[in-house]
Amino acid sequence: MGEIMNVVLINKGNSIEYEVIIRDNKLKRHLYLYSNTGALIEQKEL
């Protein structure tokens, strides 16, 4: 997988999301956005 670079809790009033940025072994960064239930909402390379 890689190294966790940053984790942010996003409070949208009635819902909470978590943004996680991970750097892989090739030093590319990936953003993962999760819902409060842990479901993956979005994934993209930065």
PDB file of N, CA, C and O in Angstrom:
ATOM      1  N   MET A   1       0.842  -1.186   0.000  1.00  0.00           N
ATOM      2  CA  MET A   1       0.000   0.000   0.000  1.00  0.00           C
ATOM      3  C   MET A   1       0.880   1.240   0.000  1.00  0.00           C
ATOM      4  O   MET A   1       1.130   1.799  -1.068  1.00  0.00           O
ATOM      5  N   GLY A   2       1.353   1.686   1.135  1.00  0.00           N
ATOM      6  CA  GLY A   2       2.158   2.893   1.185  1.00  0.00           C
ATOM      7  C   GLY A   2       2.082   3.562   2.540  1.00  0.00           C
ATOM      8  O   GLY A   2       1.744   2.939   3.546  1.00  0.00           O
ATOM      9  N   GLU A   3       2.403   4.837   2.544  1.00  0.00           N
ATOM     10  CA  GLU A   3       2.472   5.626   3.771  1.00  0.00           C
ATOM     11  C   GLU A   3       1.313   6.615   3.820  1.00  0.00           C
ATOM     12  O   GLU A   3       1.022   7.286   2.830  1.00  0.00           O
ATOM     13  N   ILE A   4       0.656   6.703   4.967  1.00  0.00           N
ATOM     14  CA  ILE A   4      -0.416   7.692   5.152  1.00  0.00           C
ATOM     15  C   ILE A   4       0.233   9.057   5.314  1.00  0.00           C
ATOM     16  O   ILE A   4       1.029   9.272   6.228  1.00  0.00           O
ATOM     17  N   MET A   5      -0.114   9.972   4.423  1.00  0.00           N
ATOM     18  CA  MET A   5       0.444  11.321   4.451  1.00  0.00           C
ATOM     19  C   MET A   5      -0.436  12.288   5.235  1.00  0.00           C
ATOM     20  O   MET A   5       0.062  13.170   5.935  1.00  0.00           O
ATOM     21  N   ASN A   6      -1.775  12.110   5.107  1.00  0.00           N
ATOM     22  CA  ASN A   6      -2.691  13.066   5.717  1.00  0.00           C
ATOM     23  C   ASN A   6      -4.073  12.433   5.854  1.00  0.00           C
ATOM     24  O   ASN A   6      -4.496  11.653   5.000  1.00  0.00           O
ATOM     25  N   VAL A   7      -4.772  12.774   6.935  1.00  0.00           N
ATOM     26  CA  VAL A   7      -6.168  12.349   7.136  1.00  0.00           C
ATOM     27  C   VAL A   7      -6.945  13.561   7.625  1.00  0.00           C
ATOM     28  O   VAL A   7      -6.525  14.256   8.551  1.00  0.00           O
ATOM     29  N   VAL A   8      -8.091  13.806   6.982  1.00  0.00           N
ATOM     30  CA  VAL A   8      -8.914  14.960   7.340  1.00  0.00           C
ATOM     31  C   VAL A   8     -10.345  14.498   7.555  1.00  0.00           C
ATOM     32  O   VAL A   8     -10.881  13.748   6.739  1.00  0.00           O
ATOM     33  N   LEU A   9     -10.969  14.932   8.635  1.00  0.00           N
ATOM     34  CA  LEU A   9     -12.387  14.703   8.893  1.00  0.00           C
ATOM     35  C   LEU A   9     -13.142  15.899   8.330  1.00  0.00           C
ATOM     36  O   LEU A   9     -12.837  17.044   8.665  1.00  0.00           O
ATOM     37  N   ILE A  10     -14.129  15.636   7.475  1.00  0.00           N
ATOM     38  CA  ILE A  10     -14.920  16.702   6.859  1.00  0.00           C
ATOM     39  C   ILE A  10     -16.337  16.606   7.407  1.00  0.00           C
ATOM     40  O   ILE A  10     -17.035  15.622   7.162  1.00  0.00           O
ATOM     41  N   ASN A  11     -16.764  17.627   8.148  1.00  0.00           N
ATOM     42  CA  ASN A  11     -18.101  17.676   8.727  1.00  0.00           C
ATOM     43  C   ASN A  11     -19.005  18.454   7.781  1.00  0.00           C
ATOM     44  O   ASN A  11     -18.836  19.661   7.605  1.00  0.00           O
ATOM     45  N   LYS A  12     -19.964  17.765   7.174  1.00  0.00           N
ATOM     46  CA  LYS A  12     -20.882  18.395   6.227  1.00  0.00           C
ATOM     47  C   LYS A  12     -22.260  18.599   6.844  1.00  0.00           C
ATOM     48  O   LYS A  12     -23.270  18.517   6.145  1.00  0.00           O
ATOM     49  N   GLY A  13     -22.309  18.860   8.128  1.00  0.00           N
ATOM     50  CA  GLY A  13     -23.591  19.084   8.799  1.00  0.00           C
ATOM     51  C   GLY A  13     -24.229  17.784   9.218  1.00  0.00           C
ATOM     52  O   GLY A  13     -24.074  17.356  10.362  1.00  0.00           O
ATOM     53  N   ASN A  14     -24.953  17.141   8.299  1.00  0.00           N
ATOM     54  CA  ASN A  14     -25.641  15.890   8.614  1.00  0.00           C
ATOM     55  C   ASN A  14     -24.815  14.652   8.319  1.00  0.00           C
ATOM     56  O   ASN A  14     -25.241  13.538   8.625  1.00  0.00           O
ATOM     57  N   SER A  15     -23.635  14.829   7.730  1.00  0.00           N
ATOM     58  CA  SER A  15     -22.795  13.677   7.412  1.00  0.00           C
ATOM     59  C   SER A  15     -21.318  14.024   7.638  1.00  0.00           C
ATOM     60  O   SER A  15     -20.918  15.188   7.612  1.00  0.00           O
ATOM     61  N   ILE A  16     -20.546  12.996   7.856  1.00  0.00           N
ATOM     62  CA  ILE A  16     -19.102  13.148   8.060  1.00  0.00           C
ATOM     63  C   ILE A  16     -18.403  12.315   7.007  1.00  0.00           C
ATOM     64  O   ILE A  16     -18.796  11.180   6.737  1.00  0.00           O
ATOM     65  N   GLU A  17     -17.349  12.890   6.404  1.00  0.00           N
ATOM     66  CA  GLU A  17     -16.533  12.177   5.440  1.00  0.00           C
ATOM     67  C   GLU A  17     -15.085  12.236   5.890  1.00  0.00           C
ATOM     68  O   GLU A  17     -14.694  13.126   6.645  1.00  0.00           O
ATOM     69  N   TYR A  18     -14.299  11.286   5.426  1.00  0.00           N
ATOM     70  CA  TYR A  18     -12.881  11.227   5.757  1.00  0.00           C
ATOM     71  C   TYR A  18     -12.071  11.238   4.473  1.00  0.00           C
ATOM     72  O   TYR A  18     -12.304  10.429   3.575  1.00  0.00           O
ATOM     73  N   GLU A  19     -11.116  12.159   4.388  1.00  0.00           N
ATOM     74  CA  GLU A  19     -10.230  12.259   3.237  1.00  0.00           C
ATOM     75  C   GLU A  19      -8.858  11.745   3.658  1.00  0.00           C
ATOM     76  O   GLU A  19      -8.281  12.238   4.627  1.00  0.00           O
ATOM     77  N   VAL A  20      -8.338  10.763   2.939  1.00  0.00           N
ATOM     78  CA  VAL A  20      -7.057  10.147   3.265  1.00  0.00           C
ATOM     79  C   VAL A  20      -6.144  10.271   2.056  1.00  0.00           C
ATOM     80  O   VAL A  20      -6.534   9.922   0.942  1.00  0.00           O
ATOM     81  N   ILE A  21      -4.922  10.769   2.273  1.00  0.00           N
ATOM     82  CA  ILE A  21      -3.923  10.842   1.207  1.00  0.00           C
ATOM     83  C   ILE A  21      -2.814   9.870   1.554  1.00  0.00           C
ATOM     84  O   ILE A  21      -2.233   9.929   2.638  1.00  0.00           O
ATOM     85  N   ILE A  22      -2.525   8.971   0.617  1.00  0.00           N
ATOM     86  CA  ILE A  22      -1.516   7.937   0.815  1.00  0.00           C
ATOM     87  C   ILE A  22      -0.466   8.066  -0.285  1.00  0.00           C
ATOM     88  O   ILE A  22      -0.802   8.283  -1.450  1.00  0.00           O
ATOM     89  N   ARG A  23       0.809   7.932   0.089  1.00  0.00           N
ATOM     90  CA  ARG A  23       1.903   7.917  -0.887  1.00  0.00           C
ATOM     91  C   ARG A  23       2.343   6.473  -1.069  1.00  0.00           C
ATOM     92  O   ARG A  23       2.682   5.797  -0.098  1.00  0.00           O
ATOM     93  N   ASP A  24       2.338   5.998  -2.310  1.00  0.00           N
ATOM     94  CA  ASP A  24       2.692   4.607  -2.562  1.00  0.00           C
ATOM     95  C   ASP A  24       4.212   4.422  -2.656  1.00  0.00           C
ATOM     96  O   ASP A  24       4.974   5.373  -2.478  1.00  0.00           O
ATOM     97  N   ASN A  25       4.634   3.201  -2.933  1.00  0.00           N
ATOM     98  CA  ASN A  25       6.061   2.878  -2.981  1.00  0.00           C
ATOM     99  C   ASN A  25       6.794   3.575  -4.121  1.00  0.00           C
ATOM    100  O   ASN A  25       8.018   3.696  -4.083  1.00  0.00           O
ATOM    101  N   LYS A  26       6.058   4.036  -5.139  1.00  0.00           N
ATOM    102  CA  LYS A  26       6.645   4.764  -6.263  1.00  0.00           C
ATOM    103  C   LYS A  26       6.556   6.268  -6.063  1.00  0.00           C
ATOM    104  O   LYS A  26       6.804   7.036  -6.992  1.00  0.00           O
ATOM    105  N   LEU A  27       6.196   6.700  -4.828  1.00  0.00           N
ATOM    106  CA  LEU A  27       6.087   8.097  -4.402  1.00  0.00           C
ATOM    107  C   LEU A  27       4.955   8.851  -5.097  1.00  0.00           C
ATOM    108  O   LEU A  27       4.980  10.081  -5.152  1.00  0.00           O
ATOM    109  N   LYS A  28       3.967   8.136  -5.626  1.00  0.00           N
ATOM    110  CA  LYS A  28       2.769   8.777  -6.168  1.00  0.00           C
ATOM    111  C   LYS A  28       1.741   8.888  -5.062  1.00  0.00           C
ATOM    112  O   LYS A  28       1.590   7.978  -4.248  1.00  0.00           O
ATOM    113  N   ARG A  29       1.026  10.022  -5.034  1.00  0.00           N
ATOM    114  CA  ARG A  29       0.021  10.250  -4.006  1.00  0.00           C
ATOM    115  C   ARG A  29      -1.372   9.880  -4.522  1.00  0.00           C
ATOM    116  O   ARG A  29      -1.700  10.107  -5.687  1.00  0.00           O
ATOM    117  N   HIS A  30      -2.175   9.309  -3.636  1.00  0.00           N
ATOM    118  CA  HIS A  30      -3.537   8.898  -3.965  1.00  0.00           C
ATOM    119  C   HIS A  30      -4.475   9.446  -2.909  1.00  0.00           C
ATOM    120  O   HIS A  30      -4.174   9.404  -1.717  1.00  0.00           O
ATOM    121  N   LEU A  31      -5.620   9.965  -3.352  1.00  0.00           N
ATOM    122  CA  LEU A  31      -6.635  10.487  -2.446  1.00  0.00           C
ATOM    123  C   LEU A  31      -7.789   9.500  -2.377  1.00  0.00           C
ATOM    124  O   LEU A  31      -8.276   9.027  -3.404  1.00  0.00           O
ATOM    125  N   TYR A  32      -8.223   9.195  -1.165  1.00  0.00           N
ATOM    126  CA  TYR A  32      -9.371   8.325  -0.922  1.00  0.00           C
ATOM    127  C   TYR A  32     -10.358   9.107  -0.074  1.00  0.00           C
ATOM    128  O   TYR A  32      -9.976   9.704   0.932  1.00  0.00           O
ATOM    129  N   LEU A  33     -11.620   9.108  -0.472  1.00  0.00           N
ATOM    130  CA  LEU A  33     -12.675   9.784   0.273  1.00  0.00           C
ATOM    131  C   LEU A  33     -13.659   8.726   0.751  1.00  0.00           C
ATOM    132  O   LEU A  33     -14.214   7.980  -0.056  1.00  0.00           O
ATOM    133  N   TYR A  34     -13.875   8.659   2.069  1.00  0.00           N
ATOM    134  CA  TYR A  34     -14.737   7.648   2.687  1.00  0.00           C
ATOM    135  C   TYR A  34     -15.919   8.309   3.378  1.00  0.00           C
ATOM    136  O   TYR A  34     -15.809   9.424   3.888  1.00  0.00           O
ATOM    137  N   SER A  35     -17.049   7.613   3.390  1.00  0.00           N
ATOM    138  CA  SER A  35     -18.223   8.075   4.141  1.00  0.00           C
ATOM    139  C   SER A  35     -18.041   7.719   5.614  1.00  0.00           C
ATOM    140  O   SER A  35     -17.081   7.049   5.994  1.00  0.00           O
ATOM    141  N   ASN A  36     -18.979   8.182   6.432  1.00  0.00           N
ATOM    142  CA  ASN A  36     -18.904   7.881   7.869  1.00  0.00           C
ATOM    143  C   ASN A  36     -19.109   6.400   8.166  1.00  0.00           C
ATOM    144  O   ASN A  36     -18.796   5.945   9.266  1.00  0.00           O
ATOM    145  N   THR A  37     -19.635   5.636   7.195  1.00  0.00           N
ATOM    146  CA  THR A  37     -19.809   4.194   7.379  1.00  0.00           C
ATOM    147  C   THR A  37     -18.608   3.402   6.856  1.00  0.00           C
ATOM    148  O   THR A  37     -18.560   2.180   6.991  1.00  0.00           O
ATOM    149  N   GLY A  38     -17.652   4.095   6.266  1.00  0.00           N
ATOM    150  CA  GLY A  38     -16.463   3.428   5.738  1.00  0.00           C
ATOM    151  C   GLY A  38     -16.544   3.059   4.274  1.00  0.00           C
ATOM    152  O   GLY A  38     -15.628   2.431   3.744  1.00  0.00           O
ATOM    153  N   ALA A  39     -17.627   3.439   3.608  1.00  0.00           N
ATOM    154  CA  ALA A  39     -17.765   3.160   2.178  1.00  0.00           C
ATOM    155  C   ALA A  39     -16.890   4.118   1.373  1.00  0.00           C
ATOM    156  O   ALA A  39     -16.851   5.316   1.656  1.00  0.00           O
ATOM    157  N   LEU A  40     -16.195   3.591   0.378  1.00  0.00           N
ATOM    158  CA  LEU A  40     -15.343   4.408  -0.477  1.00  0.00           C
ATOM    159  C   LEU A  40     -16.212   5.227  -1.420  1.00  0.00           C
ATOM    160  O   LEU A  40     -16.997   4.668  -2.187  1.00  0.00           O
ATOM    161  N   ILE A  41     -16.076   6.548  -1.367  1.00  0.00           N
ATOM    162  CA  ILE A  41     -16.859   7.461  -2.206  1.00  0.00           C
ATOM    163  C   ILE A  41     -16.081   7.812  -3.462  1.00  0.00           C
ATOM    164  O   ILE A  41     -16.639   7.823  -4.559  1.00  0.00           O
ATOM    165  N   GLU A  42     -14.791   8.100  -3.305  1.00  0.00           N
ATOM    166  CA  GLU A  42     -13.981   8.551  -4.432  1.00  0.00           C
ATOM    167  C   GLU A  42     -12.541   8.110  -4.241  1.00  0.00           C
ATOM    168  O   GLU A  42     -12.052   8.021  -3.116  1.00  0.00           O
ATOM    169  N   GLN A  43     -11.869   7.835  -5.348  1.00  0.00           N
ATOM    170  CA  GLN A  43     -10.458   7.485  -5.324  1.00  0.00           C
ATOM    171  C   GLN A  43      -9.820   8.100  -6.558  1.00  0.00           C
ATOM    172  O   GLN A  43     -10.317   7.918  -7.669  1.00  0.00           O
ATOM    173  N   LYS A  44      -8.708   8.837  -6.370  1.00  0.00           N
ATOM    174  CA  LYS A  44      -8.016   9.389  -7.519  1.00  0.00           C
ATOM    175  C   LYS A  44      -6.539   9.605  -7.200  1.00  0.00           C
ATOM    176  O   LYS A  44      -6.143   9.723  -6.040  1.00  0.00           O
ATOM    177  N   GLU A  45      -5.745   9.652  -8.255  1.00  0.00           N
ATOM    178  CA  GLU A  45      -4.327   9.924  -8.109  1.00  0.00           C
ATOM    179  C   GLU A  45      -4.125  11.426  -8.135  1.00  0.00           C
ATOM    180  O   GLU A  45      -4.755  12.131  -8.923  1.00  0.00           O
ATOM    181  N   LEU A  46      -3.260  11.908  -7.285  1.00  0.00           N
ATOM    182  CA  LEU A  46      -2.990  13.356  -7.226  1.00  0.00           C
ATOM    183  C   LEU A  46      -1.735  13.700  -7.999  1.00  0.00           C
ATOM    184  O   LEU A  46      -1.350  14.868  -8.063  1.00  0.00           O
TER     185      LEU A  46
END
